[in-house]
Every structure is written in structure tokens, then in C-alpha cells.
Amino acid sequence: MKKNQWILLAVSVAIGLIWIFLLQSTILLNSFPGILQIPGGNLATYLQFGSSPAFQVFWVGCICALLTWIGVTWSRKPRSSIQTRQMQPMWWLAAGLLTIFGWFCLFWFTILQWQVTGTSPVQGGPNYYPVPPGGWVLLLLFVVLDVVLLFWLPTLLATPRNYRLVVPGAVKLFGSR
Amino acid sequence: MRQIFAIGVGGTGAKCVEALVHLHASGLLADQDGTPARLGVFLVEPDQQSALLTRAQIAIKRYAAMRNAVGRNSNRFARGELRDYGQWSPLTTSSGAITLDQVFPKAVLRTKAPGVAALFDCLFPPEEQSAELEVGFRGRPPIGSAVMSRIDLEQEAQTGHWQQMLNDIQTSAGSGDPPLIHLFGSVFGGTGASGVPTLGQLVKNWLKGQGLTSVQVQASLLLPYFDFEGRKDDDTGVHAESRNFQLNTDAALQYLRNSGTSCFDRVFLVGSDTKARYDFSIGGTSQANAAHLVEMLAALAVRHPATNGGGYAHVISRSNKQFVSWDDLPDDEQVGEAIARAARFAVAWKNNISLEINDAQKVSIHTFISGAPWARRFFHLGSREDNQGGRPGIRDQQELTIQSSIDEYCDTLLQWLNQLSSNLGSNFRQELFTASLLVPSDCYENDLSRIVQGKARPQLPEASDTVGSIKVRMDNLSNELIPHRGMAGLADCLWTHVV
């Protein structure tokens, strides 16, 4: 991997870190209160104890997937462009699994963990956060956005050697030097 | 520019010229400042069906075609100019005669010079007189000498195959940098043993007559290095026999000792105590003797510097009886690097890069580039035929023609290298190449570390000595380090970075 790729990898990971741990909850709280407002509950509390832990666990998953991708593309020695291109479906698989994992994290922290413990996050309410349907759509879309930011962007900028144009969009963006 | 005129006489001579063409392609024929020499090749062979002649012609034509296709779009790859003067049969001067008694009509001799006719009968038994010479001089130097001695070079210089070459020698000698004329042939067979000294003498006399005394005439004379196995048919007639090889050699060396300086300014004697085994063949298309290391050594003699007082006859020996290694080659550092480069290039190109180009014809350009980022340094991504930033399209017909010419030459080179490394004789080995890797393959060969053995192998860690690593390097090169684009630029870049 070239020096500038290491730098770009570090920068994109740092951006992802700031996004997940600082910016995302603030944006959800301030820009989409109408869509996410929980009936009889406090949105800030949900963001703190429901969605934020979900996104943080999801972030760990993304970092693991990213490091695995970099490790695999770094260590493999493809004999041909055909072999190199065989990593393209692997990338899509990784991105798809990450999205599902992100949705599962949200589902766990919003519903499942309360169902398992038999407790209610909202006093006197059901044993899950009653996120409205529009809120669910918004959160699921944020998961997709996070996959773009935490997986696509770093892999686009830092995939090494002959694999560097395998990531979707790389040929369009970097292919015509 | 240094000019070398190589004349291969007979089957072995043709094989040496084939070797010389490959050495030229490897960049080993150059003048002192590194400018590639101009090589002119001429083949003398009465056996026009000879498989050895055909093979040499294929190597010559394929290298010339590749060089022509690459043109000026290369800085290092295929830079050596090659001029093919064709092939010539000494029998063509004998008004269609194909037997000795047609070359020297006995009826005429008996009438006009009965004494000569009697001498003719005395020197040549009836089966030699009537043997058809279309397949060569049948391993009998006296037959060849009789035919060759009738050549009138003054007359040949006016027309035909000799004319262009002798004109070029004259022109080159007048340019201030005197050319080198180097003859190749065996001294133990028929055509070479009789033809090389005779032609050497004729050329020397011709040069003297033209006042071109600065032109050096030298020869690589091959001593026995193979035997025949298998048996002749009953109707084979007069034929080369390996039991005569030593006798022929002794006679040739004796002749050289007495009259050698009238034929050559110096000679290089190369042979082998370990004999390769070839199937018996009288000549023609069945004489498909594999290439041999001795022929490469004979061709390397062209590189031997012309020093005053260096002696007339040069020989070479190896340090170990059981095997040959790079240390045994003359000027081994430079020669080893150049041949290693050529071998590694041929494998990397033919067994990987060219397959990639073929793959690019089957999928969309964007799909191809996504797995081959290096390719976009040489080819543009558009589907249009036009040239973008000096980069042609990977599907342009002109580019595919260049690819095919490089492919064909690499096939020839690989075949030669493979035979060279596997045709050794019993209980003898070489530590130069891994023969099994020097074959065309569709397996996208990636590992280059085992192609060349010994000290000529580039000092790279084995894990990174791959075509994949070269692709990464090509992808990361600055524009200044890629002087040429397209297929020729790609080959040039691969040639530069393959070692």
C-alpha cells in the first residue's frame, strides 16, 4: 500500500469515527425530530441508549470488515485481472452483510434486548422503543449511509495494488489518469 | 552503428544464426556505447527443405516482423535492426544439377579431359557421384567442397541473393566503422565443413579485390556435439554417419592449421564432449534437431572483442564436468542478464500479459480495467477508435497486430530456450533455466522466480518476483517513465521492469 493510501485510510476512518460518535446523533436529534419522535418517550434518551449503541457496535463491525478487506487484498497475489475481478462480488457481499448487520444492531437495541430482558425502555410503555414507521425508514437509510462512509469510502481510497479499481465507482473516479 | 553480417552454412550454421537472432533480440549485439548493432543474416544451404533452415527462417521472420510492428514506439525492447538476405543454395549455380555427376558432367569430362574424369572417379565412388544433393552434402565434406569450389563470388555479386549483402558490406565498410563478417557451420558434417572454409576464403578474396581489408572475417566452427540414434533405411544411400564426425573434424582442423588464415582472421571452436542425441535423418523436413547450448556459445563469439594479438583460434571450456552454469558463459554477467531478461519477458508476456489483452477483447473495457489498473497507463478507456492522450484503444486492430507479432516471436524464443535447456545429453545438466517453465501456457503464469536459475536470476525476494508485482509497478510509474503507449509501450515497459 502506498503512503498516500495509508493517509487516506486514516483520514477516512477518522471521519467515520467523528460521524458515528459525534455528528450522527446530533443530526438525528436536531434535523429529524418529527420523524423519530417516540410516542410517550424522549427522543434524546432513545438516541443515547437505543440508536447510538447500535451504531457504535455497527461501527466496530464496519472497521472489522474494512480491515479484513484491506488485509485480504493486501495479501492476495492475483495471477490475472479475472482473478482480481473475482473480489468485486466479495465486496458487494461484504457491503450487503454490513447493511444487514447494521439493521440487526438497530433492531436489537430498539426491540430485541427489551424483549429478552422483559423490561420496558419507556416507563409504562411496551417492552421496546416504539419508533414510528417513518423513523425506522430513516434509521435504516442511515445504516446504508454509514456503510457508504465507513466501508465504501475507505476501501475506495485505500484498496491496495491491483485491487484498487475493484471497488464500485473506482474506475469512474480514478480510472482515467 | 556496428554492422554484423552473419552467414550460416548448412543445418548447424542455420541453428547458430537462429541463436544469434535470439541473442540480438535480447540486446546482446551492440556497439561500445550501447547502440544496438545492425545484424544482417544470410543462410547457405543446399537442402531447401531442411527443417533447421525453416526454423532459422521462422526466427528471423518473426523477429523482423515484431521489430517492424513495434517500430519506433520502444526505447529498449526489440531495438536491434535485422536485415534478412534470404537463403541461397550452392546448387542453384549448377544449372539445376542435383547430383555430383551432373555438376561435373562425366561425359563432357571424359571427352575433354579424360585425366580429370579418371581423377573424379578416383575421388568419388559411384554412390557419391549419383547421390541426390537436394538433402545436402550427406555428411561428406569432399562432395561439398567440390560443389562449393565452383562458386564465383564476383559473378554472384552481380545478381541474386549475394548481391544485396555484398553491396551492404561495401557501403558499411565505407562508412568508417568496418563491419564484421561472421560465418557459422559445423566442421564434422557435410555442408558446413566444406562450405564455411570455402566461403570464408571466397569472401576474403572478394574483400581483398574490393580493397576492403579492414573488414574482419571470422567463423564459429562447431566441433562434434551430437550423435545420431536410430537406424537408416535400406534406401537411404550415402548419408552422414556419426562415426565419421571425428575423422571429418580432424581433417578440417588440419586444413585450418595449414590454410586457416586465408579463410578467416580468427576462428572460434566450440564443441561438447557430452553428446546430445538426435534421431537419424538424412535431411529435409525430418531433420528437426533441437537447439543446443553449443550453438548459443558459437553465436556468442560474435560479441568477442576484436583485440590485436588475441590469437587466431579461440576455445571455451566449462568449469564442471557434470553441468554448465552462467559462470561458464563468456562475459557471463552481461550475457546472463540479457538472456534472463528475454526468457522472463517471453514467459511474462506470452503466459500472462497477452492473455490479459485477449481477456480485454471479451469483456467491457470498464470491467477489464477494474481488474487491470495497469492497462490504463497504455490504453484509453473509451470505446471509440480514436487516440486519447497518446493512448490507443486496447481493441484497435493495429495494436492487436503488434500483440500477435510479439506473441509469435515469444513462442519461437520459448521453444528455443526450452530446447536449449533440455537437450543436453545423458548425465549432464544445466543450471541456467527451468526448462519446464519455458513453454506457452494459458494458466496466467505469475511466478517468475524459477524461470532463470543461478546468478542470472534477479536478486528479488521470491514472493515479489511475480508478474503481478510488475503490473503494480507499471501502474505506479510516473508518466515520464512510460515513454511509449499502446501495445509496443506496454512491451517496452515490461521489458524494462521484468528484471
Chai-1 contact restraints between the chains, C-beta under 6 A:
chainA,res_idxA,chainB,res_idxB,connection_type,confidence,min_distance_angstrom,max_distance_angstrom,comment,restraint_id
A,K77,B,G468,contact,1.0,0.0,6.0,A-B,restraint_1
A,R79,B,Y444,contact,1.0,0.0,6.0,A-B,restraint_2
A,R79,B,N446,contact,1.0,0.0,6.0,A-B,restraint_3
A,S80,B,Y444,contact,1.0,0.0,6.0,A-B,restraint_4
A,S81,B,E356,contact,1.0,0.0,6.0,A-B,restraint_5
A,S81,B,G371,contact,1.0,0.0,6.0,A-B,restraint_6
A,S81,B,A372,contact,1.0,0.0,6.0,A-B,restraint_7
A,T84,B,G371,contact,1.0,0.0,6.0,A-B,restraint_8
A,R85,B,S370,contact,1.0,0.0,6.0,A-B,restraint_9
A,R85,B,G371,contact,1.0,0.0,6.0,A-B,restraint_10
A,R161,B,V472,contact,1.0,0.0,6.0,A-B,restraint_11
A,N162,B,K471,contact,1.0,0.0,6.0,A-B,restraint_12
A,R164,B,P373,contact,1.0,0.0,6.0,A-B,restraint_13
A,L165,B,S370,contact,1.0,0.0,6.0,A-B,restraint_14
A,L165,B,P373,contact,1.0,0.0,6.0,A-B,restraint_15
A,V166,B,S370,contact,1.0,0.0,6.0,A-B,restraint_16
A,V171,B,H366,contact,1.0,0.0,6.0,A-B,restraint_17
A,V171,B,I369,contact,1.0,0.0,6.0,A-B,restraint_18
A,V171,B,S370,contact,1.0,0.0,6.0,A-B,restraint_19
A,G175,B,I369,contact,1.0,0.0,6.0,A-B,restraint_20
A,G175,B,R376,contact,1.0,0.0,6.0,A-B,restraint_21
A,G175,B,L381,contact,1.0,0.0,6.0,A-B,restraint_22
A,S176,B,L381,contact,1.0,0.0,6.0,A-B,restraint_23
